[in-house]
């Protein structure tokens, strides 16, 4: 089996990006600096070469017209001592150039030669420069370029290195000789300081890149260490154990991510716990009717019509109870997971509608004792459903023919929708658990129902940002009150099963 190549780590990618930017930046700075310094040196060399034209007293033209000679740059600063030479004192080009070569001393990294009719004749006797009199290729090139009587500046690559030269044609009235004065500068030597500086720069740049690589490797590792902790914690989390949490150290983006992941794990753990509890409760609730039906079927005498009829009735009754249980579970899941359709709800109209519907519940006298005026923000149908569920719950646990009151009120805290009965009441110790699934105040089945009614009411109120509380009725009994807050702030999103349990446990 071929293993896929291991991807490059985030640490290596971050360090690579930093080094790439650093290398590009250093390369650009070094290249620009080298080019600028090189250009400055070349311009200085050209200025020095141009200064030789002025030193020769502008005799490059055959007729002595100085306009045929390039003008020296104002910034030119000859590296060698010069003096004016009067060409009228000489009878031949040879004598004139010998004097010029002798008096125009070459500086360091410079060379000069006087050429008569294409043959090198004179060169400086000083030791400060270098010799180009043997460079036949350079001399032939200079003679050919000045054959038209114009001064030429150029660059030649020779055995001595790269040379920048100026070739000045010389003529003396009355002499038939053709002379050329050649002055050259060794560019390699002139650029040596620049090359040395650039070499030093690149050595320092390489050292800097290595330092960045070392520091960046440790810094990136330290910055990414929380991510490795997140990875290790994520690997240790399983469906059976959601308890591991990430370390929340510092106050940066990674810490914020850790807190967000921990919050997500809290909600996930709560949701899983609720689901497990729901499965346990459903299994427990379904086990009883299944056991009853099975027991009656096993004991039934198939030859006895009365016994068969009795077993059939009991089986149908238990199946109906299981159907109601499944329907209530489905309703609870829908309430906990849906988005409520919030709108303006008229409290007066809602109270009147509840009064009309509860009057159809037999066995009790229903009275609407108070009606509030005003509107609240909520889901009309879900509020109606929660209120009716409280009424149905009161009817189940209140003695027959007793009076049950409903009413509504509105104050600064919001709307209060209540159902008041005069039954046995609910002990204070049991009030914290009656909103749990399949839980009852007295812990036993004295009436029908799935045990999910108050859990549905609680989920609906959580979705409205409100709550349902139980208090004692004066004279005996229980009063269930739904509190719906006024729309002074944005209502929270519907609460999921895990959030309901977590908030209930926090308040408990």
C-alpha positions as CSV (number, residue, x, y, z in Angstrom):
1,X,0.0,0.0,0.0
2,X,1.5,3.3,-1.1
3,X,1.5,5.9,1.6
4,X,0.6,9.5,0.6
5,X,3.4,12.0,1.2
6,X,3.2,13.8,4.5
7,X,2.1,17.4,3.9
8,X,4.4,20.2,4.8
9,X,3.7,21.4,8.4
10,X,2.2,24.8,9.1
11,X,5.4,25.7,11.0
12,X,7.5,25.0,7.9
13,X,5.1,26.9,5.6
14,X,5.1,29.9,7.9
15,X,8.9,29.9,8.2
16,X,9.3,29.4,4.4
17,X,7.1,32.4,3.7
18,X,9.1,34.6,6.1
19,X,12.4,33.5,4.6
20,X,11.1,34.0,1.1
21,X,10.0,37.5,1.8
22,X,13.3,38.2,3.6
23,X,15.4,36.8,0.7
24,X,13.5,38.7,-1.9
25,X,13.8,41.9,0.1
26,X,17.5,41.5,0.8
27,X,18.1,40.6,-2.9
28,X,16.3,43.7,-4.1
29,X,18.1,46.0,-1.7
30,X,21.5,44.4,-2.5
31,X,21.0,44.6,-6.3
32,X,19.8,48.2,-6.2
33,X,22.7,49.2,-4.0
34,X,25.2,47.5,-6.3
35,X,23.8,49.0,-9.5
36,X,23.7,52.5,-8.0
37,X,27.3,52.2,-6.7
38,X,28.5,50.7,-10.0
39,X,26.8,53.4,-12.0
40,X,28.5,56.1,-9.8
41,X,31.9,54.5,-10.4
42,X,31.4,54.3,-14.1
43,X,30.3,57.9,-14.3
44,X,33.4,58.9,-12.3
45,X,35.6,57.0,-14.7
46,X,33.9,58.7,-17.7
47,X,34.5,62.1,-16.1
48,X,38.2,61.3,-15.6
49,X,38.5,60.2,-19.3
50,X,36.7,63.3,-20.5
51,X,39.1,65.4,-18.5
52,X,41.9,64.1,-20.8
53,X,40.4,66.0,-23.7
54,X,40.7,69.3,-21.9
55,X,44.2,68.4,-20.8
56,X,45.3,68.0,-24.5
57,X,44.3,71.6,-25.1
58,X,41.5,70.7,-27.5
59,X,43.7,69.6,-30.3
60,X,41.6,66.5,-31.4
61,X,40.3,68.3,-34.5
62,X,42.5,68.6,-37.5
63,X,41.8,72.3,-37.9
64,X,42.2,73.0,-34.2
65,X,38.5,73.9,-33.8
66,X,37.7,73.1,-30.3
67,X,34.0,72.5,-31.2
68,X,35.0,69.1,-32.6
69,X,36.2,68.0,-29.2
70,X,33.8,66.8,-26.5
71,X,33.5,69.3,-23.6
72,X,34.7,68.1,-20.3
73,X,32.1,67.5,-17.7
74,X,31.8,70.3,-15.1
75,X,32.0,67.6,-12.5
76,X,35.1,66.1,-14.0
77,X,38.0,65.8,-11.5
78,X,41.1,64.3,-13.2
79,X,42.9,61.9,-11.0
80,X,46.3,63.0,-12.5
81,X,48.1,66.3,-12.6
82,X,47.7,68.1,-15.9
83,X,49.1,71.2,-17.5
84,X,48.4,73.1,-20.7
85,X,50.5,72.2,-23.7
86,X,51.0,74.5,-26.7
87,X,50.9,72.3,-29.8
88,X,52.5,75.2,-31.9
89,X,55.8,74.5,-30.2
90,X,56.1,71.1,-31.9
91,X,56.9,70.2,-35.5
92,X,55.6,66.6,-35.5
93,X,52.9,64.6,-33.9
94,X,55.5,62.2,-32.5
95,X,57.3,65.0,-30.5
96,X,54.0,66.3,-29.3
97,X,52.6,63.0,-28.1
98,X,55.9,62.1,-26.4
99,X,55.7,65.3,-24.4
100,X,52.0,64.6,-23.6
101,X,52.7,61.1,-22.4
102,X,55.6,62.3,-20.3
103,X,53.6,65.1,-18.7
104,X,50.2,63.5,-18.2
105,X,51.1,61.1,-15.5
106,X,48.7,58.2,-15.2
107,X,47.1,57.5,-11.9
108,X,46.4,54.2,-10.1
109,X,44.4,51.8,-12.3
110,X,45.1,53.9,-15.4
111,X,47.2,53.4,-18.5
112,X,48.1,55.5,-21.5
113,X,49.8,55.0,-24.8
114,X,50.7,57.2,-27.8
115,X,50.1,55.6,-31.2
116,X,51.8,57.0,-34.3
117,X,50.4,55.7,-37.6
118,X,48.9,52.7,-36.0
119,X,52.1,51.7,-34.1
120,X,52.4,52.3,-30.3
121,X,55.4,54.6,-29.7
122,X,55.2,56.1,-26.3
123,X,54.0,55.0,-22.9
124,X,54.4,56.5,-19.4
125,X,57.6,55.7,-17.5
126,X,55.9,55.8,-14.1
127,X,55.0,52.7,-12.1
128,X,51.6,54.0,-10.9
129,X,49.5,52.5,-13.7
130,X,49.6,49.5,-16.0
131,X,50.8,48.9,-19.5
132,X,48.5,48.6,-22.6
133,X,51.1,49.1,-25.3
134,X,51.1,45.4,-26.0
135,X,47.4,45.2,-26.4
136,X,47.3,45.1,-30.2
137,X,43.6,44.5,-30.3
138,X,42.7,47.5,-28.2
139,X,45.1,49.7,-30.2
140,X,43.8,48.6,-33.6
141,X,40.2,49.2,-32.4
142,X,41.1,52.7,-31.2
143,X,42.8,53.6,-34.4
144,X,39.9,52.4,-36.5
145,X,37.4,54.2,-34.4
146,X,39.3,57.6,-34.6
147,X,40.0,57.4,-38.3
148,X,37.3,59.9,-39.0
149,X,38.8,62.4,-36.6
150,X,36.4,62.0,-33.7
151,X,37.1,61.2,-30.1
152,X,35.7,57.9,-29.0
153,X,34.9,56.4,-25.6
154,X,34.3,52.7,-25.2
155,X,34.7,49.6,-23.2
156,X,36.9,46.6,-24.1
157,X,37.5,43.3,-22.5
158,X,41.1,42.3,-22.7
159,X,43.6,40.1,-20.9
160,X,44.1,42.8,-18.4
161,X,40.4,42.8,-17.6
162,X,37.5,45.1,-18.5
163,X,38.9,48.5,-19.6
164,X,37.1,51.8,-20.1
165,X,39.1,53.9,-22.6
166,X,39.1,57.1,-24.6
167,X,40.8,57.5,-27.9
168,X,41.8,61.0,-29.0
169,X,43.0,61.6,-32.6
170,X,46.0,64.0,-32.7
171,X,47.2,66.1,-35.7
172,X,49.9,68.8,-35.8
173,X,49.9,71.3,-38.7
174,X,52.7,70.6,-41.0
175,X,53.1,67.0,-39.9
176,X,51.8,64.0,-42.0
177,X,51.8,61.7,-39.0
178,X,48.5,60.3,-37.7
179,X,48.6,60.1,-33.9
180,X,46.1,58.7,-31.4
181,X,46.3,59.2,-27.7
182,X,44.7,56.3,-25.8
183,X,43.8,56.6,-22.1
184,X,42.3,53.5,-20.3
185,X,41.0,52.8,-16.8
186,X,40.8,49.3,-15.3
187,X,37.1,48.9,-14.5
188,X,37.7,45.7,-12.5
189,X,40.1,47.5,-10.2
190,X,37.9,50.6,-9.9
191,X,34.9,48.4,-9.1
192,X,36.8,46.3,-6.6
193,X,35.6,48.4,-3.6
194,X,32.0,48.1,-4.8
195,X,32.4,44.4,-5.3
196,X,34.0,43.9,-1.9
197,X,31.1,45.9,-0.3
198,X,28.5,43.8,-2.1
199,X,30.3,40.6,-1.1
200,X,30.3,41.8,2.5
201,X,26.6,42.6,2.2
202,X,25.7,39.2,0.9
203,X,27.7,37.5,3.6
204,X,25.8,39.6,6.2
205,X,22.5,38.9,4.4
206,X,23.1,35.1,4.5
207,X,23.9,35.4,8.2
208,X,20.8,37.4,8.7
209,X,18.7,34.9,6.8
210,X,20.1,32.1,9.0
211,X,19.3,34.1,12.1
212,X,15.8,34.7,10.9
213,X,15.4,31.0,10.2
214,X,16.6,30.0,13.6
215,X,14.5,32.6,15.5
216,X,11.5,32.1,13.2
217,X,11.5,28.4,13.7
218,X,11.3,28.7,17.5
219,X,8.8,31.6,17.4
220,X,6.6,29.8,15.0
221,X,6.7,26.7,17.1
222,X,5.8,28.6,20.2
223,X,2.9,30.4,18.5
224,X,1.6,27.1,17.1
225,X,2.0,25.1,20.3
226,X,-1.6,25.9,21.3
227,X,-2.8,24.4,18.0
228,X,-0.9,21.2,18.8
229,X,-2.7,21.2,22.2
230,X,-6.0,21.6,20.3
231,X,-5.1,18.7,18.1
232,X,-4.1,16.4,21.0
233,X,-7.3,17.3,22.9
234,X,-9.4,16.6,19.8
235,X,-7.7,13.2,19.4
236,X,-8.5,12.4,23.0
237,X,-12.2,13.2,22.6
238,X,-14.5,10.3,21.9
239,X,-18.3,9.9,21.9
240,X,-18.1,8.1,25.2
241,X,-15.8,10.8,26.8
242,X,-16.4,14.4,25.9
243,X,-14.9,15.8,29.0
244,X,-11.4,16.9,27.8
245,X,-11.0,20.6,27.3
246,X,-8.4,22.8,25.7
247,X,-6.1,25.0,27.8
248,X,-7.2,28.7,27.7
249,X,-4.0,30.6,28.3
250,X,-3.3,34.1,27.2
251,X,-5.4,36.7,25.4
252,X,-4.9,36.2,21.7
253,X,-6.6,34.6,18.7
254,X,-5.5,31.1,19.7
255,X,-6.9,31.5,23.2
256,X,-10.2,32.8,21.7
257,X,-10.3,29.7,19.5
258,X,-9.7,27.5,22.5
259,X,-12.5,29.1,24.4
260,X,-14.8,28.8,21.4
261,X,-14.0,25.1,21.0
262,X,-14.5,24.5,24.7
263,X,-17.9,26.2,24.5
264,X,-18.8,24.0,21.6
265,X,-17.7,20.9,23.5
266,X,-19.8,22.0,26.4
267,X,-22.9,22.3,24.2
268,X,-22.1,19.0,22.5
269,X,-21.6,17.2,25.7
270,X,-24.8,18.6,27.0
271,X,-26.7,17.6,23.9
272,X,-25.2,14.1,24.0
273,X,-26.1,13.7,27.6
274,X,-29.7,14.8,26.9
275,X,-29.9,12.4,24.0
276,X,-28.7,9.6,26.2
277,X,-31.1,10.5,28.9
278,X,-33.9,10.7,26.4
279,X,-33.1,7.2,25.1
280,X,-32.9,5.8,28.6
281,X,-36.3,7.4,29.4
282,X,-37.9,6.3,26.2
283,X,-36.6,2.8,26.8
284,X,-38.0,2.8,30.3
285,X,-41.3,4.3,29.3
286,X,-41.8,1.8,26.5
287,X,-40.7,-1.2,28.5
288,X,-43.8,-1.0,30.8
289,X,-46.6,-1.2,28.1
290,X,-44.6,-3.8,26.2
291,X,-44.4,-5.9,29.4
292,X,-48.1,-5.5,30.1
293,X,-49.2,-6.4,26.6
294,X,-46.8,-9.4,26.5
295,X,-48.0,-10.6,29.9
296,X,-51.7,-10.4,29.0
297,X,-51.0,-12.2,25.7
298,X,-49.1,-15.0,27.5
299,X,-51.9,-15.4,30.1
300,X,-54.7,-15.1,27.7
301,X,-56.9,-18.2,27.1
302,X,-57.6,-18.1,23.3
303,X,-60.7,-20.3,23.8
304,X,-62.2,-17.8,26.2
305,X,-63.9,-15.0,24.2
306,X,-64.1,-12.7,27.3
307,X,-60.4,-13.2,28.0
308,X,-59.5,-12.5,24.4
309,X,-61.6,-9.4,24.4
310,X,-60.0,-8.2,27.6
311,X,-56.5,-8.8,26.3
312,X,-57.4,-7.0,23.1
313,X,-58.7,-3.9,25.0
314,X,-55.6,-3.8,27.2
315,X,-53.3,-4.2,24.2
316,X,-55.0,-1.4,22.3
317,X,-54.9,0.9,25.3
318,X,-51.2,0.4,25.8
319,X,-50.5,0.9,22.1
320,X,-52.5,4.1,22.3
321,X,-50.3,5.2,25.2
322,X,-47.2,4.4,23.3
323,X,-48.5,6.4,20.3
324,X,-49.1,9.4,22.5
325,X,-45.6,9.0,23.9
326,X,-44.1,9.0,20.4
327,X,-46.2,12.0,19.4
328,X,-45.1,13.9,22.5
329,X,-41.4,13.1,21.9
330,X,-41.8,14.2,18.3
331,X,-43.5,17.4,19.5
332,X,-40.7,18.1,22.0
333,X,-38.0,17.6,19.4
334,X,-39.8,20.0,17.1
335,X,-40.2,22.7,19.8
336,X,-36.6,22.4,20.8
337,X,-35.2,22.6,17.3
338,X,-37.4,25.0,15.4
339,X,-37.2,28.7,14.7
340,X,-40.1,30.5,16.3
341,X,-42.2,32.8,14.1
342,X,-42.0,35.9,16.3
343,X,-44.7,38.6,15.8
344,X,-46.9,40.9,17.8
345,X,-49.3,38.9,20.1
346,X,-52.4,40.6,21.5
347,X,-52.6,39.4,25.1
348,X,-56.3,40.1,25.4
349,X,-57.1,38.0,22.3
350,X,-54.8,35.2,23.4
351,X,-56.4,35.1,26.8
352,X,-59.9,35.0,25.3
353,X,-58.9,32.2,22.9
354,X,-57.5,30.1,25.7
355,X,-60.6,30.6,27.7
356,X,-62.7,29.3,24.8
357,X,-60.6,26.2,24.4
358,X,-60.2,25.2,28.0
359,X,-64.0,25.3,28.4
360,X,-64.1,22.2,26.2
361,X,-62.1,20.2,28.8
362,X,-64.7,18.3,30.8
363,X,-64.8,17.7,34.6
364,X,-63.9,21.2,35.8
365,X,-65.3,24.7,36.0
366,X,-63.1,27.1,34.1
367,X,-63.0,30.8,34.8
368,X,-61.1,33.7,33.2
369,X,-60.5,35.9,36.2
370,X,-58.1,38.5,34.6
371,X,-57.3,39.8,31.2
372,X,-54.3,42.1,30.4
373,X,-54.3,44.7,27.6
374,X,-51.2,45.1,25.4
375,X,-49.0,43.2,23.0
376,X,-45.8,41.1,23.3
377,X,-43.4,39.6,20.9
378,X,-43.8,35.9,20.5
379,X,-45.0,32.9,18.5
380,X,-48.8,33.0,18.9
381,X,-49.3,29.3,18.3
382,X,-46.5,28.1,20.6
383,X,-47.7,30.4,23.4
384,X,-51.2,29.1,23.0
385,X,-49.9,25.5,23.0
386,X,-47.9,26.1,26.2
387,X,-50.8,27.7,28.0
388,X,-53.2,24.9,27.0
389,X,-50.7,22.3,28.2
390,X,-50.6,23.9,31.6
391,X,-54.4,23.9,31.7
392,X,-54.5,20.2,30.6
393,X,-51.9,19.4,33.3
394,X,-54.0,21.2,35.9
395,X,-57.1,19.3,34.8
396,X,-55.3,16.0,35.3
397,X,-54.1,16.6,38.8
398,X,-57.1,18.5,40.2
399,X,-60.1,16.8,41.8
400,X,-63.1,16.5,39.5
401,X,-65.7,19.4,39.6
402,X,-63.1,21.8,41.1
403,X,-62.6,25.3,39.7
404,X,-59.6,26.2,37.7
405,X,-58.8,29.9,36.9
406,X,-56.7,31.3,34.1
407,X,-55.6,34.9,33.6
408,X,-53.0,37.3,32.2
409,X,-51.2,40.4,33.5
410,X,-48.7,42.8,32.0
411,X,-46.2,44.9,33.9
412,X,-42.7,46.3,33.4
413,X,-41.2,42.8,33.5
414,X,-43.3,41.5,30.7
415,X,-46.5,39.4,30.3
416,X,-47.6,36.8,32.9
417,X,-49.9,34.0,31.7
418,X,-51.1,31.8,34.5
419,X,-53.2,28.8,35.4
420,X,-54.4,28.4,39.0
421,X,-55.8,25.2,40.4
422,X,-57.0,24.1,43.9
423,X,-55.7,20.6,43.9
424,X,-53.1,19.0,46.1
425,X,-50.3,21.4,45.0
426,X,-46.7,20.6,44.4
427,X,-44.1,20.3,47.2
428,X,-41.3,22.9,46.9
429,X,-38.7,20.1,46.9
430,X,-40.3,18.7,43.7
431,X,-40.7,21.9,41.8
432,X,-37.1,21.9,40.4
433,X,-37.7,18.6,38.6
434,X,-41.2,18.6,37.3
435,X,-40.1,20.2,34.0
436,X,-37.7,17.3,33.3
437,X,-38.7,14.7,30.8
438,X,-40.9,11.8,32.1
439,X,-40.7,13.2,35.6
440,X,-43.7,13.8,37.9
441,X,-44.1,15.5,41.2
442,X,-45.0,12.4,43.1
443,X,-42.8,10.0,41.2
444,X,-45.6,7.6,40.2
445,X,-48.2,7.3,37.4
446,X,-51.5,8.4,39.0
447,X,-52.9,9.9,35.8
448,X,-52.4,9.3,32.1
449,X,-49.9,11.1,30.0
450,X,-46.3,10.7,28.8
451,X,-44.6,12.9,31.3
452,X,-43.4,15.3,28.6
453,X,-46.1,18.1,28.9
454,X,-44.2,20.4,31.2
455,X,-40.9,19.7,29.4
456,X,-42.6,21.0,26.2
457,X,-43.8,24.1,28.1
458,X,-40.3,24.7,29.4
459,X,-38.7,24.3,25.9
460,X,-41.3,26.8,24.4
461,X,-40.5,29.4,27.1
462,X,-36.8,29.0,26.8
463,X,-37.2,29.7,23.0
464,X,-39.0,32.9,24.0
465,X,-36.3,33.9,26.4
466,X,-38.8,33.5,29.3
467,X,-39.5,30.9,32.0
468,X,-42.3,29.0,33.7
469,X,-42.5,29.0,37.5
470,X,-44.6,27.2,40.1
471,X,-46.0,28.9,43.2
472,X,-48.6,28.0,45.8
473,X,-52.2,28.9,45.4
474,X,-53.8,30.6,48.4
475,X,-55.9,28.1,50.1
476,X,-54.2,25.1,48.5
477,X,-53.2,24.1,45.0
478,X,-50.5,25.2,42.5
479,X,-50.2,28.2,40.2
480,X,-48.2,27.8,37.0
481,X,-47.1,31.1,35.5
482,X,-45.6,31.7,32.1
483,X,-43.3,34.8,32.1
484,X,-42.7,36.3,28.6
485,X,-40.3,39.3,28.6
486,X,-41.1,42.5,26.8
487,X,-39.3,43.1,23.4
488,X,-36.7,45.5,24.9
489,X,-33.8,43.6,23.4
490,X,-33.3,41.0,20.7
491,X,-34.7,37.6,21.8
492,X,-32.3,34.7,21.9
493,X,-32.3,31.9,19.4
494,X,-34.4,28.9,20.2
495,X,-32.8,26.9,22.9
496,X,-31.7,23.4,22.0
497,X,-32.0,20.3,24.2
498,X,-28.5,20.6,25.5
499,X,-28.8,24.3,26.3
500,X,-32.1,23.7,28.3
501,X,-30.5,21.1,30.5
502,X,-27.3,23.1,31.1
503,X,-29.2,26.2,32.0
504,X,-31.6,24.3,34.3
505,X,-28.7,22.6,36.0
506,X,-26.9,26.0,36.4
507,X,-30.0,27.5,38.0
508,X,-30.5,24.4,40.2
